[in-house]
Amino acid sequence: MSLRGQQRGVALALVIWFVAGMALLVSGIVAEARIDTRMAQLHYFRAQAAAAGDGAIQLALAAQFSRKQAGRAGLKSQLVYKVGRQQVFVRMIPGEWLVNVSEEPMPVLSALFELSPSYTAATPRELAASVVNYRGKDALTAFFSPEDVLRVPGLDRGVYDAIRDYITVANLSGARSAAEQPIAKRLAAIEAMMRGENTRVRDQVQHSATSLRLDAIVELGGQRWLRRRWVELEPAKDSQLPWRILRSEAARPLPRIADS
């Protein structure tokens, strides 16, 4: 091959390399832009879900307070509100019916962990023993939020996801009048409240509940979102509202309806 031919070959190779490099660069930019767009949509839907959820929760609390003032027992475990253009479902669950992982004894915790046998090699009793051995030894092992149980040895994300809808901690639990109820009955009550069913178990919850967990469910962009807040039915010192927000969890996507 002549020198000129070799030069043409090198030039062609450089052009091909340049085109390929530009193609990779462009595809990378497009992919990054798509990721940025999805992240922006995610933050937008999360903010919308939080705003709509908070509005519906306030309406549900006002309705429950009126019910309590009128001396009517029980909770409407699922309410529906229209907030802006969004339809929001609100679940109301008394804090004392949830399993207080800060204080419950071994048998109760063991029954709780029966909900997650497929997520860990440890037995429910072993998980319960881990919680009892870990909790409250000092300030570093106290549970201040439900997800703090993830610090317990042997309790991983799979277990937590299986029990997270059933648990509370001492500073969120309210009165313990329901602790006298059998744990199976309490778990059944929680399941019924989460489904919004009218059951005899649910109707036994009295209007004297001092704390509530409120779950607001909003559908946005084909995805269900959960905004969860913990409330004490006592006014704060600096507020005229007859309740006090104890904790707010960031809005999070729930499994898609087709997958649930």
C-alpha positions in Angstrom: 0.0 0.0 0.0 1.3 3.5 -0.9 2.0 6.2 1.7 -1.0 8.2 0.5 -3.2 5.1 0.9 -1.9 4.6 4.4 -2.7 8.2 5.3 -6.2 7.9 3.9 -6.7 4.7 6.0 -5.5 6.5 9.2 -7.7 9.5 8.4 -10.7 7.2 7.9 -10.0 5.4 11.1 -9.7 8.7 13.0 -13.1 9.9 11.5 -14.7 6.6 12.5 -13.2 6.8 16.0 -14.4 10.4 16.3 -18.0 9.5 15.1 -18.1 6.6 17.5 -16.9 8.7 20.3 -19.5 11.4 19.6 -22.2 8.8 19.4 -21.2 7.5 22.8 -21.1 11.0 24.2 -24.5 11.9 22.8 -26.1 8.6 24.0 -24.6 9.3 27.5 -26.0 12.8 27.5 -29.4 11.5 26.4 -29.4 8.8 29.1 -28.3 11.3 31.8 -31.1 13.7 30.6 -33.6 10.9 30.9 -32.4 10.1 34.4 -32.6 13.8 35.4 -36.1 14.0 33.9 -37.2 10.9 35.8 -35.7 12.3 39.0 -37.4 15.6 38.5 -40.7 13.8 38.0 -40.1 11.7 41.1 -39.5 14.8 43.3 -42.5 16.5 41.7 -44.8 13.6 42.4 -43.4 13.2 45.9 -44.0 16.9 46.7 -47.5 16.6 45.3 -48.3 13.5 47.3 -47.0 15.1 50.5 -49.1 18.2 50.0 -52.3 16.4 49.0 -51.7 13.8 51.8 -51.2 16.5 54.4 -54.4 18.3 53.4 -56.5 15.1 53.5 -54.9 14.2 56.9 -55.9 17.6 58.3 -59.5 17.0 57.1 -59.6 13.6 58.6 -58.3 14.8 61.9 -60.9 17.6 62.0 -63.6 15.0 61.3 -62.3 12.7 64.0 -62.1 15.5 66.5 -65.7 16.5 65.8 -66.7 12.8 66.2 -64.8 12.7 69.6 -66.4 15.9 70.8 -69.9 14.5 69.9 -69.1 11.4 72.1 -69.2 8.9 69.2 -67.1 5.8 69.6 -64.9 4.2 67.0 -63.0 5.3 64.0 -63.8 5.4 60.4 -60.7 3.6 59.3 -60.8 4.8 55.7 -61.9 8.2 54.5 -61.9 9.7 51.1 -61.2 13.4 50.3 -60.7 15.5 47.2 -57.7 17.8 47.6 -57.3 20.0 44.6 -57.5 17.6 41.7 -56.3 14.6 43.7 -58.5 11.9 45.4 -56.9 10.9 48.6 -57.7 7.9 50.8 -56.9 8.3 54.5 -56.4 5.4 56.9 -56.6 6.1 60.6 -55.1 3.6 63.0 -54.9 4.1 66.8 -51.3 4.1 68.0 -52.1 1.8 71.0 -53.1 -1.0 68.6 -49.7 -1.0 66.9 -46.9 -3.2 68.3 -44.7 -1.0 70.4 -41.2 -2.5 69.7 -39.8 -0.3 72.5 -41.7 -2.1 75.2 -43.6 -5.2 74.1 -42.7 -8.6 75.7 -41.1 -11.5 73.8 -44.4 -13.4 73.0 -45.9 -10.3 71.3 -42.7 -9.6 69.3 -42.5 -13.2 68.3 -46.0 -13.1 67.0 -45.2 -9.9 65.1 -42.2 -11.5 63.4 -44.4 -14.4 62.3 -45.4 -11.9 59.5 -41.9 -12.2 58.0 -40.8 -15.8 58.0 -39.7 -15.8 54.4 -37.4 -12.8 54.7 -34.8 -14.1 57.0 -33.0 -17.3 58.2 -33.7 -16.4 61.8 -36.8 -17.6 63.5 -39.5 -15.2 64.8 -38.4 -16.0 68.4 -34.8 -15.3 67.6 -35.7 -12.0 66.1 -37.8 -11.1 69.1 -34.9 -12.1 71.4 -32.6 -9.8 69.4 -34.9 -6.9 69.9 -35.3 -7.4 73.6 -31.6 -7.9 74.1 -30.8 -4.8 72.1 -33.3 -2.1 73.0 -33.1 0.5 75.6 -29.7 -0.4 77.1 -28.7 3.2 76.7 -29.5 6.3 74.6 -27.8 4.7 71.6 -30.0 1.7 71.6 -33.4 3.4 72.2 -35.9 3.4 69.4 -37.0 6.9 68.4 -38.6 5.9 65.1 -39.9 2.6 63.6 -37.0 2.2 61.2 -34.6 2.3 64.2 -35.2 -1.5 64.5 -32.9 -1.9 61.5 -30.1 -1.4 63.9 -31.0 -4.7 65.7 -28.6 -7.5 64.6 -30.3 -10.0 62.3 -33.2 -7.7 61.4 -32.8 -6.5 57.8 -34.8 -4.5 55.3 -36.9 -7.5 54.2 -38.0 -8.1 57.7 -38.6 -4.4 58.3 -40.7 -4.0 55.2 -42.9 -7.0 56.3 -43.6 -5.5 59.8 -43.4 -1.7 59.2 -47.2 -1.2 58.9 -47.7 -2.9 62.3 -45.2 -1.3 64.6 -44.6 1.8 66.6 -42.2 3.1 69.2 -42.7 4.4 72.8 -42.8 8.1 71.9 -45.5 7.6 69.2 -47.6 4.9 70.7 -50.0 6.8 73.0 -52.0 5.1 75.7 -51.5 1.3 76.2 -55.1 0.3 76.9 -55.1 -2.0 73.8 -52.1 -3.9 75.2 -54.6 -6.1 77.1 -56.0 -7.3 73.8 -54.4 -10.5 72.4 -51.8 -9.8 69.8 -53.5 -11.8 67.1 -56.6 -9.7 67.6 -54.6 -6.5 67.4 -52.8 -7.5 64.2 -56.2 -8.5 62.7 -57.6 -5.1 63.6 -54.7 -3.3 62.0 -55.1 -5.4 58.8 -58.8 -4.6 58.8 -58.2 -0.9 59.3 -55.6 -0.8 56.5 -58.2 -2.4 54.1 -60.9 0.0 55.3 -63.2 -2.9 56.1 -66.1 -2.6 58.6 -65.3 -5.2 61.1 -66.4 -5.9 64.7 -62.7 -5.8 65.7 -62.3 -2.4 64.3 -65.5 -1.1 65.9 -64.1 -2.0 69.4 -61.6 0.8 69.1 -63.0 3.6 71.3 -62.9 7.3 70.7 -60.6 7.6 73.8 -57.5 6.9 71.6 -54.8 9.4 72.4 -52.7 8.9 69.3 -53.2 8.0 65.7 -51.2 7.0 62.7 -52.7 8.4 59.6 -51.8 7.0 56.1 -52.7 9.2 53.1 -52.7 7.4 49.8 -52.6 9.4 46.6 -52.3 8.1 43.0 -50.1 10.2 40.8 -48.6 9.3 37.4 -50.0 5.7 37.6 -48.2 5.2 40.9 -49.6 5.1 44.4 -47.9 7.2 47.0 -48.1 7.0 50.8 -47.7 10.0 53.1 -47.7 8.8 56.8 -48.0 11.0 59.8 -48.2 10.3 63.6 -50.5 12.5 65.6 -51.3 13.0 69.3 -54.8 14.1 70.0 -53.7 16.8 72.3 -53.0 20.5 71.4 -49.5 21.8 71.3 -48.6 24.8 73.4 -48.0 27.1 70.5 -50.9 25.9 68.3 -54.7 26.4 68.4 -55.3 23.0 66.7 -56.6 20.3 69.0 -53.9 17.9 67.9 -50.1 17.7 67.6 -48.0 16.2 64.7 -45.4 13.9 66.3 -43.7 12.6 63.1 -44.0 12.9 59.4 -42.6 10.4 57.0 -41.5 11.4 53.5 -44.0 10.4 50.8 -42.9 7.1 49.3 -44.2 5.1 46.3 -46.2 1.9 47.0 -46.2 -1.2 44.9 -48.0 -0.7 41.6 -51.7 -1.7 41.7 -51.0 -4.4 39.1 -48.2 -5.8 41.3 -50.0 -5.7 44.6 
